[in-house]
Amino acid sequence: MSIRSLRDMTLEELMKLLKAPVFDESGRRLGLLERIYADSKKKVAKKAVIRFDNGKRKKVSADQLFYASGAVVYSRKGVIKGKPLFADSEPDLAQAKEILDKMKVIKERMLKLDELLVEGKITETTFKILRGDYEAQLKSLQEMGMKYFEKLKKRLMELESREEKLSEELNLIEARMYVGEISENEYQKKAGPIKLELDRIRGQIKVIREFLQECTSDVIIGLPEKVKVEKGDISVARPRSAEGRQEFEVKVIEEDEDEEGRVKL
């Protein structure tokens, strides 16, 4: 399993991390990655904001955040020793990723083998022997991978169904507040746990769907026909700021600016 610092990731890669679940080194879930601040010249992450599951937020250095197995790991010391364990991660996803990585390695070897034959560095007999071995390995991995991919497709549909039910439940509570049936404080108490659960589920959906999209060219699988569009948070209890700042964003700032765009003196 590869572990990458957010400092080493491109802006495009950082965009994909928004809403990703954040864990500590022991595998305990902390919350979601809400915002990333990136240097406009160096194109690297500088700081980020973690939205904890209890509703609190914390701004941390990008040096303290790492990406591994579809999740972001927070380390106060900025160092990860060994392999972090993700208590809330999908075990089938980890297995499927391992299989996909092996398939990519074999495909690279097959391409190299083609080049060697064209360049005359190996005989046709040698080519056929090695090619046959690689094709057999690839077929075996594809058969193994299909089992996990089908499980992930099923898991994705389950999560999307759960998300839809929770969204409807949240909308009903909001409607009761809008018409004056319940107060805003009552709304917060009822809606808070639902929003946290929605954040968790949407993080899982994001990771699984991105993986399935990545591996469609390597393994013959089809994504579920139903493609959900995440509903925005329309709650009046947590409106957007006056500046219209997005809830989840990668914000590019100048090197001599702070996170709010003010020039440092």
C-alpha positions as MATLAB code, in Angstrom:
seq = 'MSIRSLRDMTLEELMKLLKAPVFDESGRRLGLLERIYADSKKKVAKKAVIRFDNGKRKKVSADQLFYASGAVVYSRKGVIKGKPLFADSEPDLAQAKEILDKMKVIKERMLKLDELLVEGKITETTFKILRGDYEAQLKSLQEMGMKYFEKLKKRLMELESREEKLSEELNLIEARMYVGEISENEYQKKAGPIKLELDRIRGQIKVIREFLQECTSDVIIGLPEKVKVEKGDISVARPRSAEGRQEFEVKVIEEDEDEEGRVKL';
ca = [
       0.000    0.000    0.000;
       1.480    3.361   -1.023;
       1.287    6.326    1.339;
       1.586    9.824   -0.123;
       1.842   13.171    1.580;
      -0.684   15.774    0.445;
       2.359   17.955   -0.283;
       3.292   15.590   -3.114;
      -0.101   15.628   -4.832;
      -1.216   17.736   -7.804;
      -4.127   20.173   -7.656;
      -6.211   17.733   -9.707;
      -5.491   14.964   -7.211;
      -6.250   17.259   -4.288;
      -9.658   18.085   -5.768;
     -10.557   14.399   -5.627;
      -9.732   14.277   -1.915;
     -12.451   16.710   -0.891;
     -15.033   14.939    1.296;
     -12.643   12.011    1.732;
     -12.839   10.372    5.186;
     -10.040   11.308    7.584;
      -8.596    8.815   10.084;
      -5.931    8.930   12.743;
      -2.996    6.513   12.655;
      -4.834    3.893   14.713;
      -7.656    3.726   12.173;
     -10.186    5.724   14.198;
     -12.366    7.886   11.985;
     -12.070   11.620   12.689;
     -14.278   13.236   10.051;
     -14.020   14.585    6.493;
     -11.500   16.671    4.566;
     -13.442   19.890    4.050;
     -11.021   22.410    2.533;
      -7.481   22.516    1.127;
      -5.318   25.626    0.719;
      -2.762   25.384   -2.101;
       0.107   27.689   -3.079;
      -0.646   29.355   -6.440;
       2.975   29.336   -7.633;
       4.285   26.036   -6.336;
       0.932   24.282   -6.914;
       1.250   22.357   -3.663;
      -0.998   21.988   -0.635;
      -0.136   24.218    2.318;
      -2.917   23.679    4.830;
      -6.237   21.893    5.095;
      -9.374   21.905    7.213;
     -10.722   18.741    8.820;
     -14.406   18.720    9.714;
     -14.694   16.346   12.651;
     -17.712   14.098   13.074;
     -18.679   16.072   16.187;
     -19.096   19.197   14.040;
     -15.853   20.917   15.072;
     -13.211   22.014   12.561;
      -9.419   22.069   12.721;
      -6.911   23.689   10.360;
      -3.746   21.603    9.998;
      -0.565   21.678    7.961;
      -0.536   19.657    4.740;
       2.609   17.994    6.113;
       0.402   16.280    8.695;
      -1.911   14.681    6.134;
      -1.290   11.568    4.063;
      -3.318    9.677    1.470;
      -3.590    5.889    1.591;
      -6.210    3.306    0.574;
      -8.830    5.842   -0.427;
      -8.654    7.760    2.840;
      -6.723   10.628    4.388;
      -4.618    9.941    7.480;
      -3.880   12.681   10.005;
      -0.612   12.500   11.936;
       0.236   15.215   14.451;
       3.961   14.522   14.076;
       3.755   14.402   10.285;
       5.155   10.868   10.175;
       3.370    7.565    9.619;
       5.094    4.434   10.841;
       3.899    1.167    9.355;
       0.504    0.717    7.745;
      -2.445    2.616    9.189;
      -5.534    0.570    9.925;
      -8.817    2.056    8.786;
     -11.640    0.895   11.011;
     -14.306    2.307    8.691;
     -12.723    1.366    5.368;
     -14.125   -1.204    2.947;
     -12.188   -4.511    3.137;
     -13.414   -5.590   -0.317;
     -12.100   -2.329   -1.740;
      -8.633   -2.943   -0.320;
      -8.546   -6.439   -1.830;
      -9.804   -5.197   -5.198;
      -7.160   -2.453   -5.290;
      -4.432   -4.977   -4.586;
      -5.641   -7.160   -7.464;
      -5.894   -4.192   -9.819;
      -2.330   -3.130   -8.996;
      -1.075   -6.627   -9.822;
      -2.973   -6.566  -13.115;
      -1.366   -3.264  -14.067;
       2.101   -4.685  -13.402;
       1.411   -7.702  -15.617;
       0.073   -5.506  -18.428;
       3.214   -3.384  -18.278;
       5.310   -6.541  -18.575;
       3.286   -7.668  -21.578;
       3.874   -4.326  -23.307;
       7.584   -4.574  -22.581;
       7.555   -8.095  -23.975;
       6.023   -6.814  -27.225;
       8.794   -4.229  -27.506;
      11.490   -6.852  -26.953;
      10.070   -8.997  -29.745;
       9.892   -6.071  -32.176;
      13.459   -5.068  -31.313;
      14.626   -8.619  -31.938;
      15.944   -9.087  -28.412;
      13.925  -12.261  -27.805;
      12.826  -15.115  -30.044;
       9.219  -15.720  -31.023;
       9.244  -18.951  -29.014;
      10.346  -17.122  -25.873;
       7.743  -14.466  -26.555;
       4.932  -17.017  -26.830;
       5.975  -18.795  -23.625;
       6.140  -15.620  -21.539;
       3.068  -14.131  -23.174;
       1.106  -17.265  -22.366;
       2.239  -17.146  -18.738;
       1.232  -13.499  -18.363;
      -2.132  -14.021  -20.031;
      -2.867  -16.917  -17.670;
      -1.925  -14.779  -14.657;
      -4.041  -11.909  -15.933;
      -7.054  -14.143  -16.498;
      -6.741  -15.572  -12.990;
      -6.560  -12.088  -11.467;
      -9.545  -10.926  -13.511;
     -11.624  -13.819  -12.225;
     -10.588  -13.045   -8.651;
     -11.170   -9.343   -9.160;
     -14.657   -9.785  -10.589;
     -15.864  -11.267   -7.304;
     -14.717   -8.207   -5.372;
     -15.900   -5.768   -8.029;
     -19.392   -7.269   -7.981;
     -19.422   -6.964   -4.193;
     -18.384   -3.325   -4.483;
     -21.116   -2.594   -7.033;
     -23.657   -4.108   -4.664;
     -22.177   -2.181   -1.746;
     -22.336    1.044   -3.759;
     -26.032    0.572   -4.477;
     -26.694   -0.168   -0.802;
     -24.908    3.018    0.234;
     -26.756    5.099   -2.356;
     -30.077    3.684   -1.194;
     -29.198    4.542    2.393;
     -28.103    8.027    1.333;
     -31.420    8.620   -0.424;
     -33.420    7.574    2.638;
     -31.371    9.769    4.961;
     -31.667   12.730    2.580;
     -35.443   12.360    2.552;
     -35.465   12.091    6.333;
     -33.374   15.257    6.613;
     -35.616   17.073    4.142;
     -38.677   16.143    6.203;
     -37.102   17.555    9.360;
     -36.160   20.738    7.501;
     -39.726   21.092    6.242;
     -41.032   20.820    9.807;
     -38.681   23.634   10.797;
     -39.627   25.793    7.800;
     -43.339   25.618    8.650;
     -42.683   26.335   12.319;
     -43.531   22.898   13.686;
     -40.117   22.649   15.364;
     -37.578   25.283   16.395;
     -34.121   25.684   14.895;
     -32.577   24.232   18.064;
     -34.805   21.175   17.781;
     -33.851   20.919   14.135;
     -30.153   20.950   15.018;
     -30.588   18.133   17.530;
     -32.551   15.965   15.110;
     -30.594   16.794   11.948;
     -27.064   16.700   13.404;
     -26.678   12.900   13.585;
     -28.289   12.493   10.159;
     -25.858   14.951    8.562;
     -22.892   13.183   10.113;
     -24.135    9.859    8.788;
     -24.697   11.388    5.340;
     -21.142   12.743    5.312;
     -19.765    9.325    6.195;
     -21.834    7.532    3.557;
     -21.031   10.077    0.844;
     -17.346    9.671    1.610;
     -17.649    5.914    1.124;
     -19.664    6.358   -2.077;
     -17.052    8.740   -3.477;
     -14.158    6.352   -2.827;
     -15.908    3.247   -4.194;
     -17.299    4.964   -7.300;
     -13.945    6.516   -8.214;
     -12.287    3.126   -7.899;
     -14.895    1.407  -10.075;
     -14.486    4.109  -12.706;
     -10.714    3.676  -12.598;
     -10.792   -0.067  -13.104;
     -13.421   -0.327  -15.865;
     -10.668   -0.372  -18.495;
      -8.797   -3.165  -16.722;
     -11.671   -5.417  -15.760;
     -14.906   -5.835  -17.684;
     -17.430   -4.452  -15.243;
     -20.345   -2.083  -15.542;
     -21.175    0.704  -13.161;
     -24.674    0.750  -11.716;
     -26.999    2.545  -14.116;
     -28.220    4.816  -11.383;
     -25.789    7.703  -11.019;
     -26.712    9.865   -8.087;
     -25.992   13.556   -7.868;
     -25.210   14.569   -4.333;
     -27.749   16.950   -2.889;
     -26.411   20.189   -1.543;
     -26.857   21.078    2.094;
     -29.896   23.375    1.951;
     -30.266   23.704    5.695;
     -30.846   27.247    6.938;
     -29.163   26.170   10.146;
     -25.770   26.186    8.417;
     -25.840   28.764    5.582;
     -22.923   29.628    3.353;
     -20.834   32.631    4.298;
     -21.445   36.071    2.852;
     -18.470   35.618    0.528;
     -20.164   32.606   -1.042;
     -17.351   30.247   -0.068;
     -17.998   26.669   -1.070;
     -18.318   24.132    1.702;
     -15.760   21.805    0.118;
     -13.033   23.416   -1.974;
      -9.383   23.595   -2.935;
      -8.475   27.255   -2.543;
      -5.391   28.543   -4.384;
      -3.598   31.393   -2.600;
      -0.507   33.480   -3.349;
       2.702   32.622   -1.544;
       2.648   35.909    0.393;
      -1.048   35.611    1.333;
      -2.709   33.931    4.275;
      -5.599   31.486    3.904;
      -8.141   34.315    3.705;
      -6.332   36.040    0.838;
      -4.846   38.822    2.978;
      -1.298   39.932    2.127;
       1.157   39.059    4.885;
       3.038   42.054    6.307;
];
